[in-house]
Amino acid sequence: MKPKPKEIIQIFFHFIIAFFLLIAYQEFGETFKYFAAPYVLYMVIRENPLYYPAIFINVAGGSTISFVVLVGCLILTIKHFRYLSHRTNIGLLLISLLPAPVLFYQAFYRYYFLNTDIINSVIPLGFYLGVFPFFYGIIISRKISNHFFKILFFLLIFVMIFNLLNFMDSLRISAITLSLYSLIGLLLIPTMRMKMRISIFYKLIGVLAIASILIGFIEIKFHFLGSVLLSFLITILYLSKKNLLIDFFTKKRLVVFMIIIIIYIMSVTFDYSLSNVPFSSFSYYDITSYPQFIIYKAFADRGVIWNAVWSDLLYYQYLIPPIFVYGYSYTSISGAKMEVEFGAHNLFLELLRQYGLLFGMIVSVSYISMIVYVGKVFKIERDDFYFILLASTIFGIGVVVGLTGMYTLMINFSFLFMGLAGLLYGYSFTEKELVKSKQMIGEQSSCEI
């Protein structure tokens, strides 16, 4: 059903207010965030898709508001436990909720007994809470139509515009917009001969995205490049009806594939030297230099960090989460000793680092299961390009960033990313049930005749 004009106005009203609030959060500090929190939490607990765009803008700054929203998603997951167990499975829900008592107790302990301020007490909860927008997306998906994805296409453009205007620090969620429209731009390559049934306006934005990258106006990163290429591959395979190849990428064997990649890179990293991985001549705009860049990023960059984090995990052997997570050191491929505070640049190693071997594994399984659920949407044949392109983008980001980065579960990104993952899967599930119901009604009618 097409949204009514009143509903469109409601979406845009709260969406625009959200941008002003985002600036205000930065300008007026914590007190203003506490003042605004009830309004944002109200939008969450209403479970109304019309508020979804406004909510993901409110959390894009990664502030206290983000924790309010993510805790709201956790509470609604518990409230709708029975419904969600029907839509996914009870095992995924149980393992996702299992770490909550320990992690929340530790936050309480840090605040009341170790005199840690409230912000630093709850920050370790961030990655864990990041999985629950997936369930929130499923909850609100039953109230949307395919027109909702068209609206999101349009609204995501404003995220990129706001980002480029530099009103505040860069919004990480703009990566989804850039990935989506870069995918569209790639699919418009003349040799592809793709007939995408989307508005010419979005095709022009896609061309503009590719042009901005090629002229260097927009800086791109390794995981962005990998995400777009995987999204592109999935889209082509889906539209070409290569179901066997789609299965390879979207089933649970994906987990084994990712583990093999991580183990291989870690095991052979120090067999390489800088002479094996020259980097000086690389350019994102020179496709011929991509192979050497991939080797450099895998072995001279990610590999040494992953080895250092894994060595720390083996040394400390935390079964449950440490009260505080400290920095680590690593030896670069050139032999230099580096002391760092940043994370593992691999979501699964970072989850083990943050939450210990047991709970880190649990959150990793939850995350991978959710990405596999997104992959299931490609099992249904459809000609809705808005849905297909969004699903391919989310799947590509989920796999590549999970492997080479970790921001998909960070508090400034997870509500939009994991929320979209849940929305896409939930809508696909509902659509599948409707088809089955119509088939059953048709069969009954035939029997009566």
C-alpha positions in Angstrom: 0.0 0.0 0.0 1.3 3.4 -1.0 2.0 5.8 2.0 -0.6 8.5 2.5 0.5 12.2 2.1 0.1 12.6 5.8 2.5 9.7 6.5 5.0 11.2 4.0 4.9 14.5 5.9 5.3 12.7 9.2 8.4 10.9 8.0 10.0 14.1 6.7 9.1 16.2 9.7 10.8 13.9 12.2 13.7 13.2 9.7 14.5 16.9 9.4 14.1 17.5 13.2 16.7 14.7 13.7 19.4 16.6 11.7 18.9 19.6 13.9 19.1 17.5 17.0 22.2 15.8 15.7 23.9 19.2 15.6 22.5 20.2 19.0 23.9 17.0 20.6 27.4 18.1 19.6 26.9 21.8 20.5 25.1 21.5 23.9 26.6 18.4 25.4 25.2 15.7 27.7 22.5 17.7 29.4 20.7 18.3 26.1 20.9 14.6 25.2 19.1 13.7 28.4 16.5 16.3 27.6 16.0 14.8 24.1 16.2 11.1 25.1 12.5 10.7 26.0 11.4 11.9 22.5 13.8 9.6 20.7 12.9 6.6 23.0 9.2 7.4 22.3 9.8 6.9 18.6 11.5 3.6 19.2 8.8 2.1 21.5 6.1 3.1 19.1 7.4 0.5 16.7 6.3 2.7 13.8 8.3 2.5 10.6 7.5 6.1 9.9 9.9 7.1 12.7 12.7 4.7 11.6 14.6 7.3 9.4 14.5 9.9 12.2 15.9 7.4 14.7 18.8 6.3 12.6 19.8 10.0 12.2 19.5 10.6 15.9 22.0 7.8 16.7 24.4 8.6 13.9 26.5 10.7 16.2 27.3 7.8 18.4 26.3 9.5 21.7 24.3 8.7 24.8 21.3 8.8 22.5 22.6 5.7 20.7 22.7 3.7 23.9 19.1 4.8 24.7 17.9 3.6 21.3 19.9 0.3 21.4 18.7 -0.5 24.9 15.2 0.2 23.6 15.7 -2.4 20.9 16.9 -4.9 23.5 13.7 -4.4 25.6 11.5 -4.7 22.5 13.3 -7.9 21.5 12.4 -9.4 24.9 8.8 -8.1 24.6 8.3 -9.7 21.2 10.2 -12.9 22.0 7.5 -15.2 20.8 6.9 -13.3 17.6 10.6 -13.1 16.8 11.2 -16.8 17.6 8.6 -17.6 14.8 10.3 -15.2 12.4 13.9 -16.4 13.0 14.4 -19.2 15.5 14.4 -19.5 19.3 18.1 -20.5 19.4 19.3 -17.2 17.8 17.2 -15.2 20.3 18.4 -17.2 23.3 22.1 -16.9 22.5 21.7 -13.2 21.6 20.2 -12.5 25.0 22.5 -14.8 27.0 25.3 -12.3 27.6 23.0 -9.5 28.8 22.9 -10.1 32.5 26.7 -10.4 32.9 27.5 -7.4 30.6 24.9 -5.1 32.3 26.1 -6.2 35.7 29.7 -5.3 34.7 28.5 -1.8 33.6 26.8 -1.4 37.0 30.0 -2.6 38.7 32.2 -0.2 36.8 29.9 2.8 37.7 29.1 2.1 41.4 32.2 0.2 42.7 35.0 1.5 40.5 33.8 5.1 40.2 33.9 5.1 36.4 31.8 7.8 34.8 28.5 6.7 33.3 29.8 7.0 29.7 32.9 4.8 30.1 30.8 2.4 32.2 28.4 1.6 29.4 30.7 2.0 26.3 31.8 -1.7 26.5 28.1 -2.6 25.9 28.1 -1.0 22.5 29.1 -3.9 20.2 26.8 -6.3 22.0 23.8 -4.0 21.9 24.5 -3.5 18.2 22.9 -6.8 17.3 19.4 -6.0 18.6 18.4 -3.5 15.9 18.2 -6.6 13.6 15.2 -7.8 15.7 13.8 -4.3 15.8 13.8 -4.2 12.0 11.9 -7.5 11.9 9.3 -6.2 14.4 8.5 -3.1 12.3 8.8 -4.9 8.9 5.3 -6.2 9.3 4.0 -2.7 9.0 5.7 -1.7 5.7 5.2 -2.0 2.0 7.7 -2.1 -0.8 7.2 1.7 -1.1 9.1 2.1 2.2 12.3 1.0 0.5 11.8 3.6 -2.2 11.5 6.3 0.5 14.7 5.1 2.1 16.5 5.4 -1.2 15.6 9.1 -1.3 16.3 9.8 2.4 19.7 8.2 2.3 20.8 10.9 -0.2 20.3 13.5 2.5 22.7 11.7 4.8 25.4 12.1 2.2 24.5 15.7 1.5 24.6 16.5 5.3 27.9 14.8 5.5 29.4 16.7 2.7 28.3 20.1 4.2 30.6 19.5 7.2 28.1 20.7 9.8 29.8 18.2 12.2 32.1 15.2 12.2 31.7 12.8 9.4 28.7 10.5 9.7 29.8 6.9 9.4 26.3 5.9 8.1 27.0 7.8 4.9 29.0 4.6 4.0 25.7 2.9 3.3 24.6 5.7 1.0 27.9 5.7 -0.9 28.0 1.9 -1.2 24.4 1.8 -2.5 24.8 4.4 -5.1 28.2 3.2 -6.2 26.6 -0.2 -6.8 24.0 1.4 -9.0 26.7 3.3 -10.9 28.6 0.1 -11.5 25.5 -1.7 -12.8 25.0 1.1 -15.3 28.3 0.3 -17.1 27.3 0.0 -20.8 28.8 -3.5 -21.2 26.5 -4.7 -18.4 23.4 -4.0 -20.3 21.4 -3.9 -17.1 17.8 -2.6 -17.2 17.2 -1.5 -13.7 13.6 -0.5 -13.0 14.4 2.4 -10.7 13.9 6.1 -11.2 16.3 7.9 -13.6 17.0 10.2 -10.7 18.7 7.4 -8.7 20.6 6.3 -11.8 22.0 9.8 -12.1 23.0 9.8 -8.5 24.7 6.5 -9.1 26.7 7.9 -12.0 27.6 11.0 -9.8 28.8 8.7 -7.0 31.2 6.8 -9.4 32.4 10.1 -10.9 33.1 11.6 -7.5 35.2 8.6 -6.6 37.1 8.6 -9.9 38.0 12.3 -9.6 39.0 11.9 -6.0 36.3 14.1 -4.6 35.2 11.3 -2.2 37.9 9.3 -0.5 37.3 5.6 -0.4 38.6 2.9 1.9 39.6 -0.7 1.4 36.5 -2.2 3.1 34.3 0.2 1.1 35.8 -1.1 -2.1 35.4 -4.7 -1.1 31.8 -4.2 0.1 30.8 -2.6 -3.2 32.5 -5.4 -5.3 30.8 -8.1 -3.3 27.4 -6.4 -3.5 27.9 -6.0 -7.3 28.8 -9.7 -7.6 25.7 -10.8 -5.5 23.4 -8.6 -7.6 24.7 -9.9 -10.9 24.4 -13.5 -9.7 20.9 -12.9 -8.5 19.7 -11.2 -11.6 21.4 -13.9 -13.8 19.5 -16.6 -11.7 22.8 -18.2 -10.7 21.3 -19.8 -7.7 24.1 -22.3 -7.1 26.7 -19.5 -6.8 24.3 -17.4 -4.7 24.1 -20.4 -2.3 27.9 -20.4 -1.9 28.0 -16.9 -0.6 24.8 -16.8 1.4 24.6 -20.0 3.4 26.3 -20.9 6.7 29.4 -22.2 4.9 30.2 -18.5 4.6 31.3 -18.7 8.2 33.9 -21.4 7.3 35.1 -19.4 4.4 35.7 -16.3 6.5 37.5 -18.3 9.2 39.8 -19.9 6.6 40.7 -16.4 5.3 41.5 -15.1 8.7 43.6 -18.1 9.7 45.5 -18.1 6.4 46.3 -14.4 6.6 47.4 -14.7 10.2 49.5 -17.8 9.6 51.5 -16.5 6.6 51.8 -12.7 7.4 55.4 -12.8 8.7 56.5 -14.9 5.7 56.2 -11.6 3.7 58.3 -8.5 3.7 57.8 -5.0 2.5 59.5 -6.0 -0.8 56.8 -8.6 -1.3 54.0 -6.0 -0.7 55.1 -2.7 -2.3 52.6 0.0 -1.7 54.1 3.2 -3.0 52.6 3.0 -6.5 49.0 2.1 -5.4 46.1 4.3 -6.5 42.4 3.6 -6.0 41.9 5.0 -9.5 44.3 2.5 -11.1 42.6 -0.9 -11.3 45.9 -2.6 -12.2 47.4 -1.8 -8.8 44.5 -3.4 -6.9 46.2 -6.9 -6.5 49.3 -5.4 -4.9 47.1 -3.3 -2.6 45.0 -6.2 -1.5 48.2 -8.1 -0.6 49.5 -5.1 1.3 46.3 -4.6 3.3 46.0 -8.3 4.0 49.5 -9.0 5.2 51.3 -5.8 6.0 48.3 -4.1 7.6 45.5 -6.4 8.8 47.6 -9.6 9.3 50.0 -8.1 11.9 47.2 -6.6 13.9 45.2 -9.8 13.9 48.2 -11.7 15.0 48.8 -9.3 17.9 45.2 -9.4 19.1 45.1 -13.2 18.8 48.3 -13.5 20.9 46.7 -11.3 23.6 43.6 -13.5 23.6 45.8 -16.6 24.1 47.8 -14.9 26.8 44.9 -13.5 28.9 42.4 -16.3 28.1 39.4 -14.3 29.3 36.4 -16.7 29.3 34.0 -13.9 30.2 34.4 -10.2 29.5 37.2 -8.3 31.2 36.1 -5.4 33.3 38.2 -3.0 31.2 39.7 -3.6 27.7 43.1 -2.1 27.3 45.3 -1.4 24.3 47.8 -3.7 22.8 51.0 -3.7 20.9 52.1 -5.2 17.6 55.2 -5.5 15.5 54.8 -4.1 12.0 56.1 -6.0 9.0 59.1 -3.7 8.9 59.9 -4.6 12.5 58.7 -1.5 14.3 57.0 -1.8 17.7 53.6 -0.1 17.8 51.4 0.7 20.9 47.8 1.2 19.9 44.3 1.7 21.5 42.2 1.1 18.4 40.4 -2.2 17.8 41.3 -5.4 16.0 40.1 -4.4 12.5 38.2 -7.6 12.4 34.8 -7.7 14.0 35.1 -11.3 15.3 38.5 -10.8 16.9 37.3 -7.5 18.4 34.3 -9.2 19.9 36.6 -11.9 21.5 38.8 -9.0 22.7 35.8 -7.1 24.2 33.7 -9.9 25.6 36.1 -12.8 26.2 36.2 -16.2 24.5 32.8 -17.4 25.5 30.6 -14.3 25.0 32.7 -13.0 22.1 32.0 -16.2 20.3 28.3 -15.9 21.1 28.0 -12.4 19.8 30.0 -13.4 16.7 27.5 -16.3 16.0 24.6 -13.9 16.4 26.0 -11.4 14.0 26.9 -14.0 11.3 23.5 -15.7 11.7 21.9 -12.3 11.0 24.0 -11.7 7.9 23.1 -15.2 6.7 19.4 -14.3 7.2 19.9 -11.3 4.9 21.3 -13.8 2.4 18.1 -15.8 2.5 16.2 -12.9 0.9 17.9 -13.8 -2.4 16.0 -17.1 -2.4 12.8 -15.4 -3.4 12.5 -14.3 -7.0 11.4 -10.7 -7.3 11.7 -7.7 -9.7 11.7 -5.0 -7.0 15.1 -3.4 -7.7 14.9 -1.1 -4.7 14.7 -4.1 -2.4 17.4 -6.1 -4.3 19.9 -3.2 -4.4 19.5 -2.5 -0.7 19.8 -6.2 0.2 22.9 -6.6 -1.8 24.5 -3.5 -0.3 23.7 -4.6 3.3 25.0 -8.1 2.6 28.2 -6.9 1.0 29.0 -4.5 3.9 28.1 -7.2 6.5 30.6 -9.7 5.1 33.5 -7.5 4.1 33.4 -5.0 7.0 33.0 -8.0 9.4 36.2 -9.5 7.9 38.3 -6.4 7.5 36.8 -3.8 9.9 34.4 -3.7 12.8 32.1 -0.7 12.5 28.9 -2.6 11.5 28.2 -3.1 15.3 29.5 0.3 16.5 26.9 2.5 18.2 26.9 5.1 15.4 26.2 2.6 12.7 24.5 -0.5 14.0 20.9 0.8 14.2 20.8 1.7 10.5 22.8 -1.2 9.3 21.4 -4.0 11.5 18.0 -2.4 11.4 18.0 -2.6 7.6 19.2 -6.2 7.8 16.1 -7.0 9.9 13.8 -5.0 7.8 14.9 -6.7 4.6 14.6 -10.2 6.0 11.4 -9.5 7.9 9.7 -8.0 4.9 10.9 -10.9 2.7 9.6 -13.4 5.3 6.2 -11.7 5.5 6.0 -11.5 1.7 6.8 -15.3 1.5 4.0 -16.1 4.0 1.5 -14.0 2.0 2.4 -15.9 -1.2 1.8 -19.2 0.6 -1.5 -18.0 2.0 -2.7 -17.0 -1.5 -1.6 -20.4 -2.9 -3.5 -22.2 -0.2 -6.6 -20.2 -0.8 -6.3 -20.9 -4.5 -6.0 -24.6 -3.9 -9.0 -24.6 -1.6 -11.1 -22.7 -4.2 -10.0 -25.2 -6.8 -11.1 -28.1 -4.6 -14.5 -26.5 -3.9 -15.1 -26.0 -7.7 
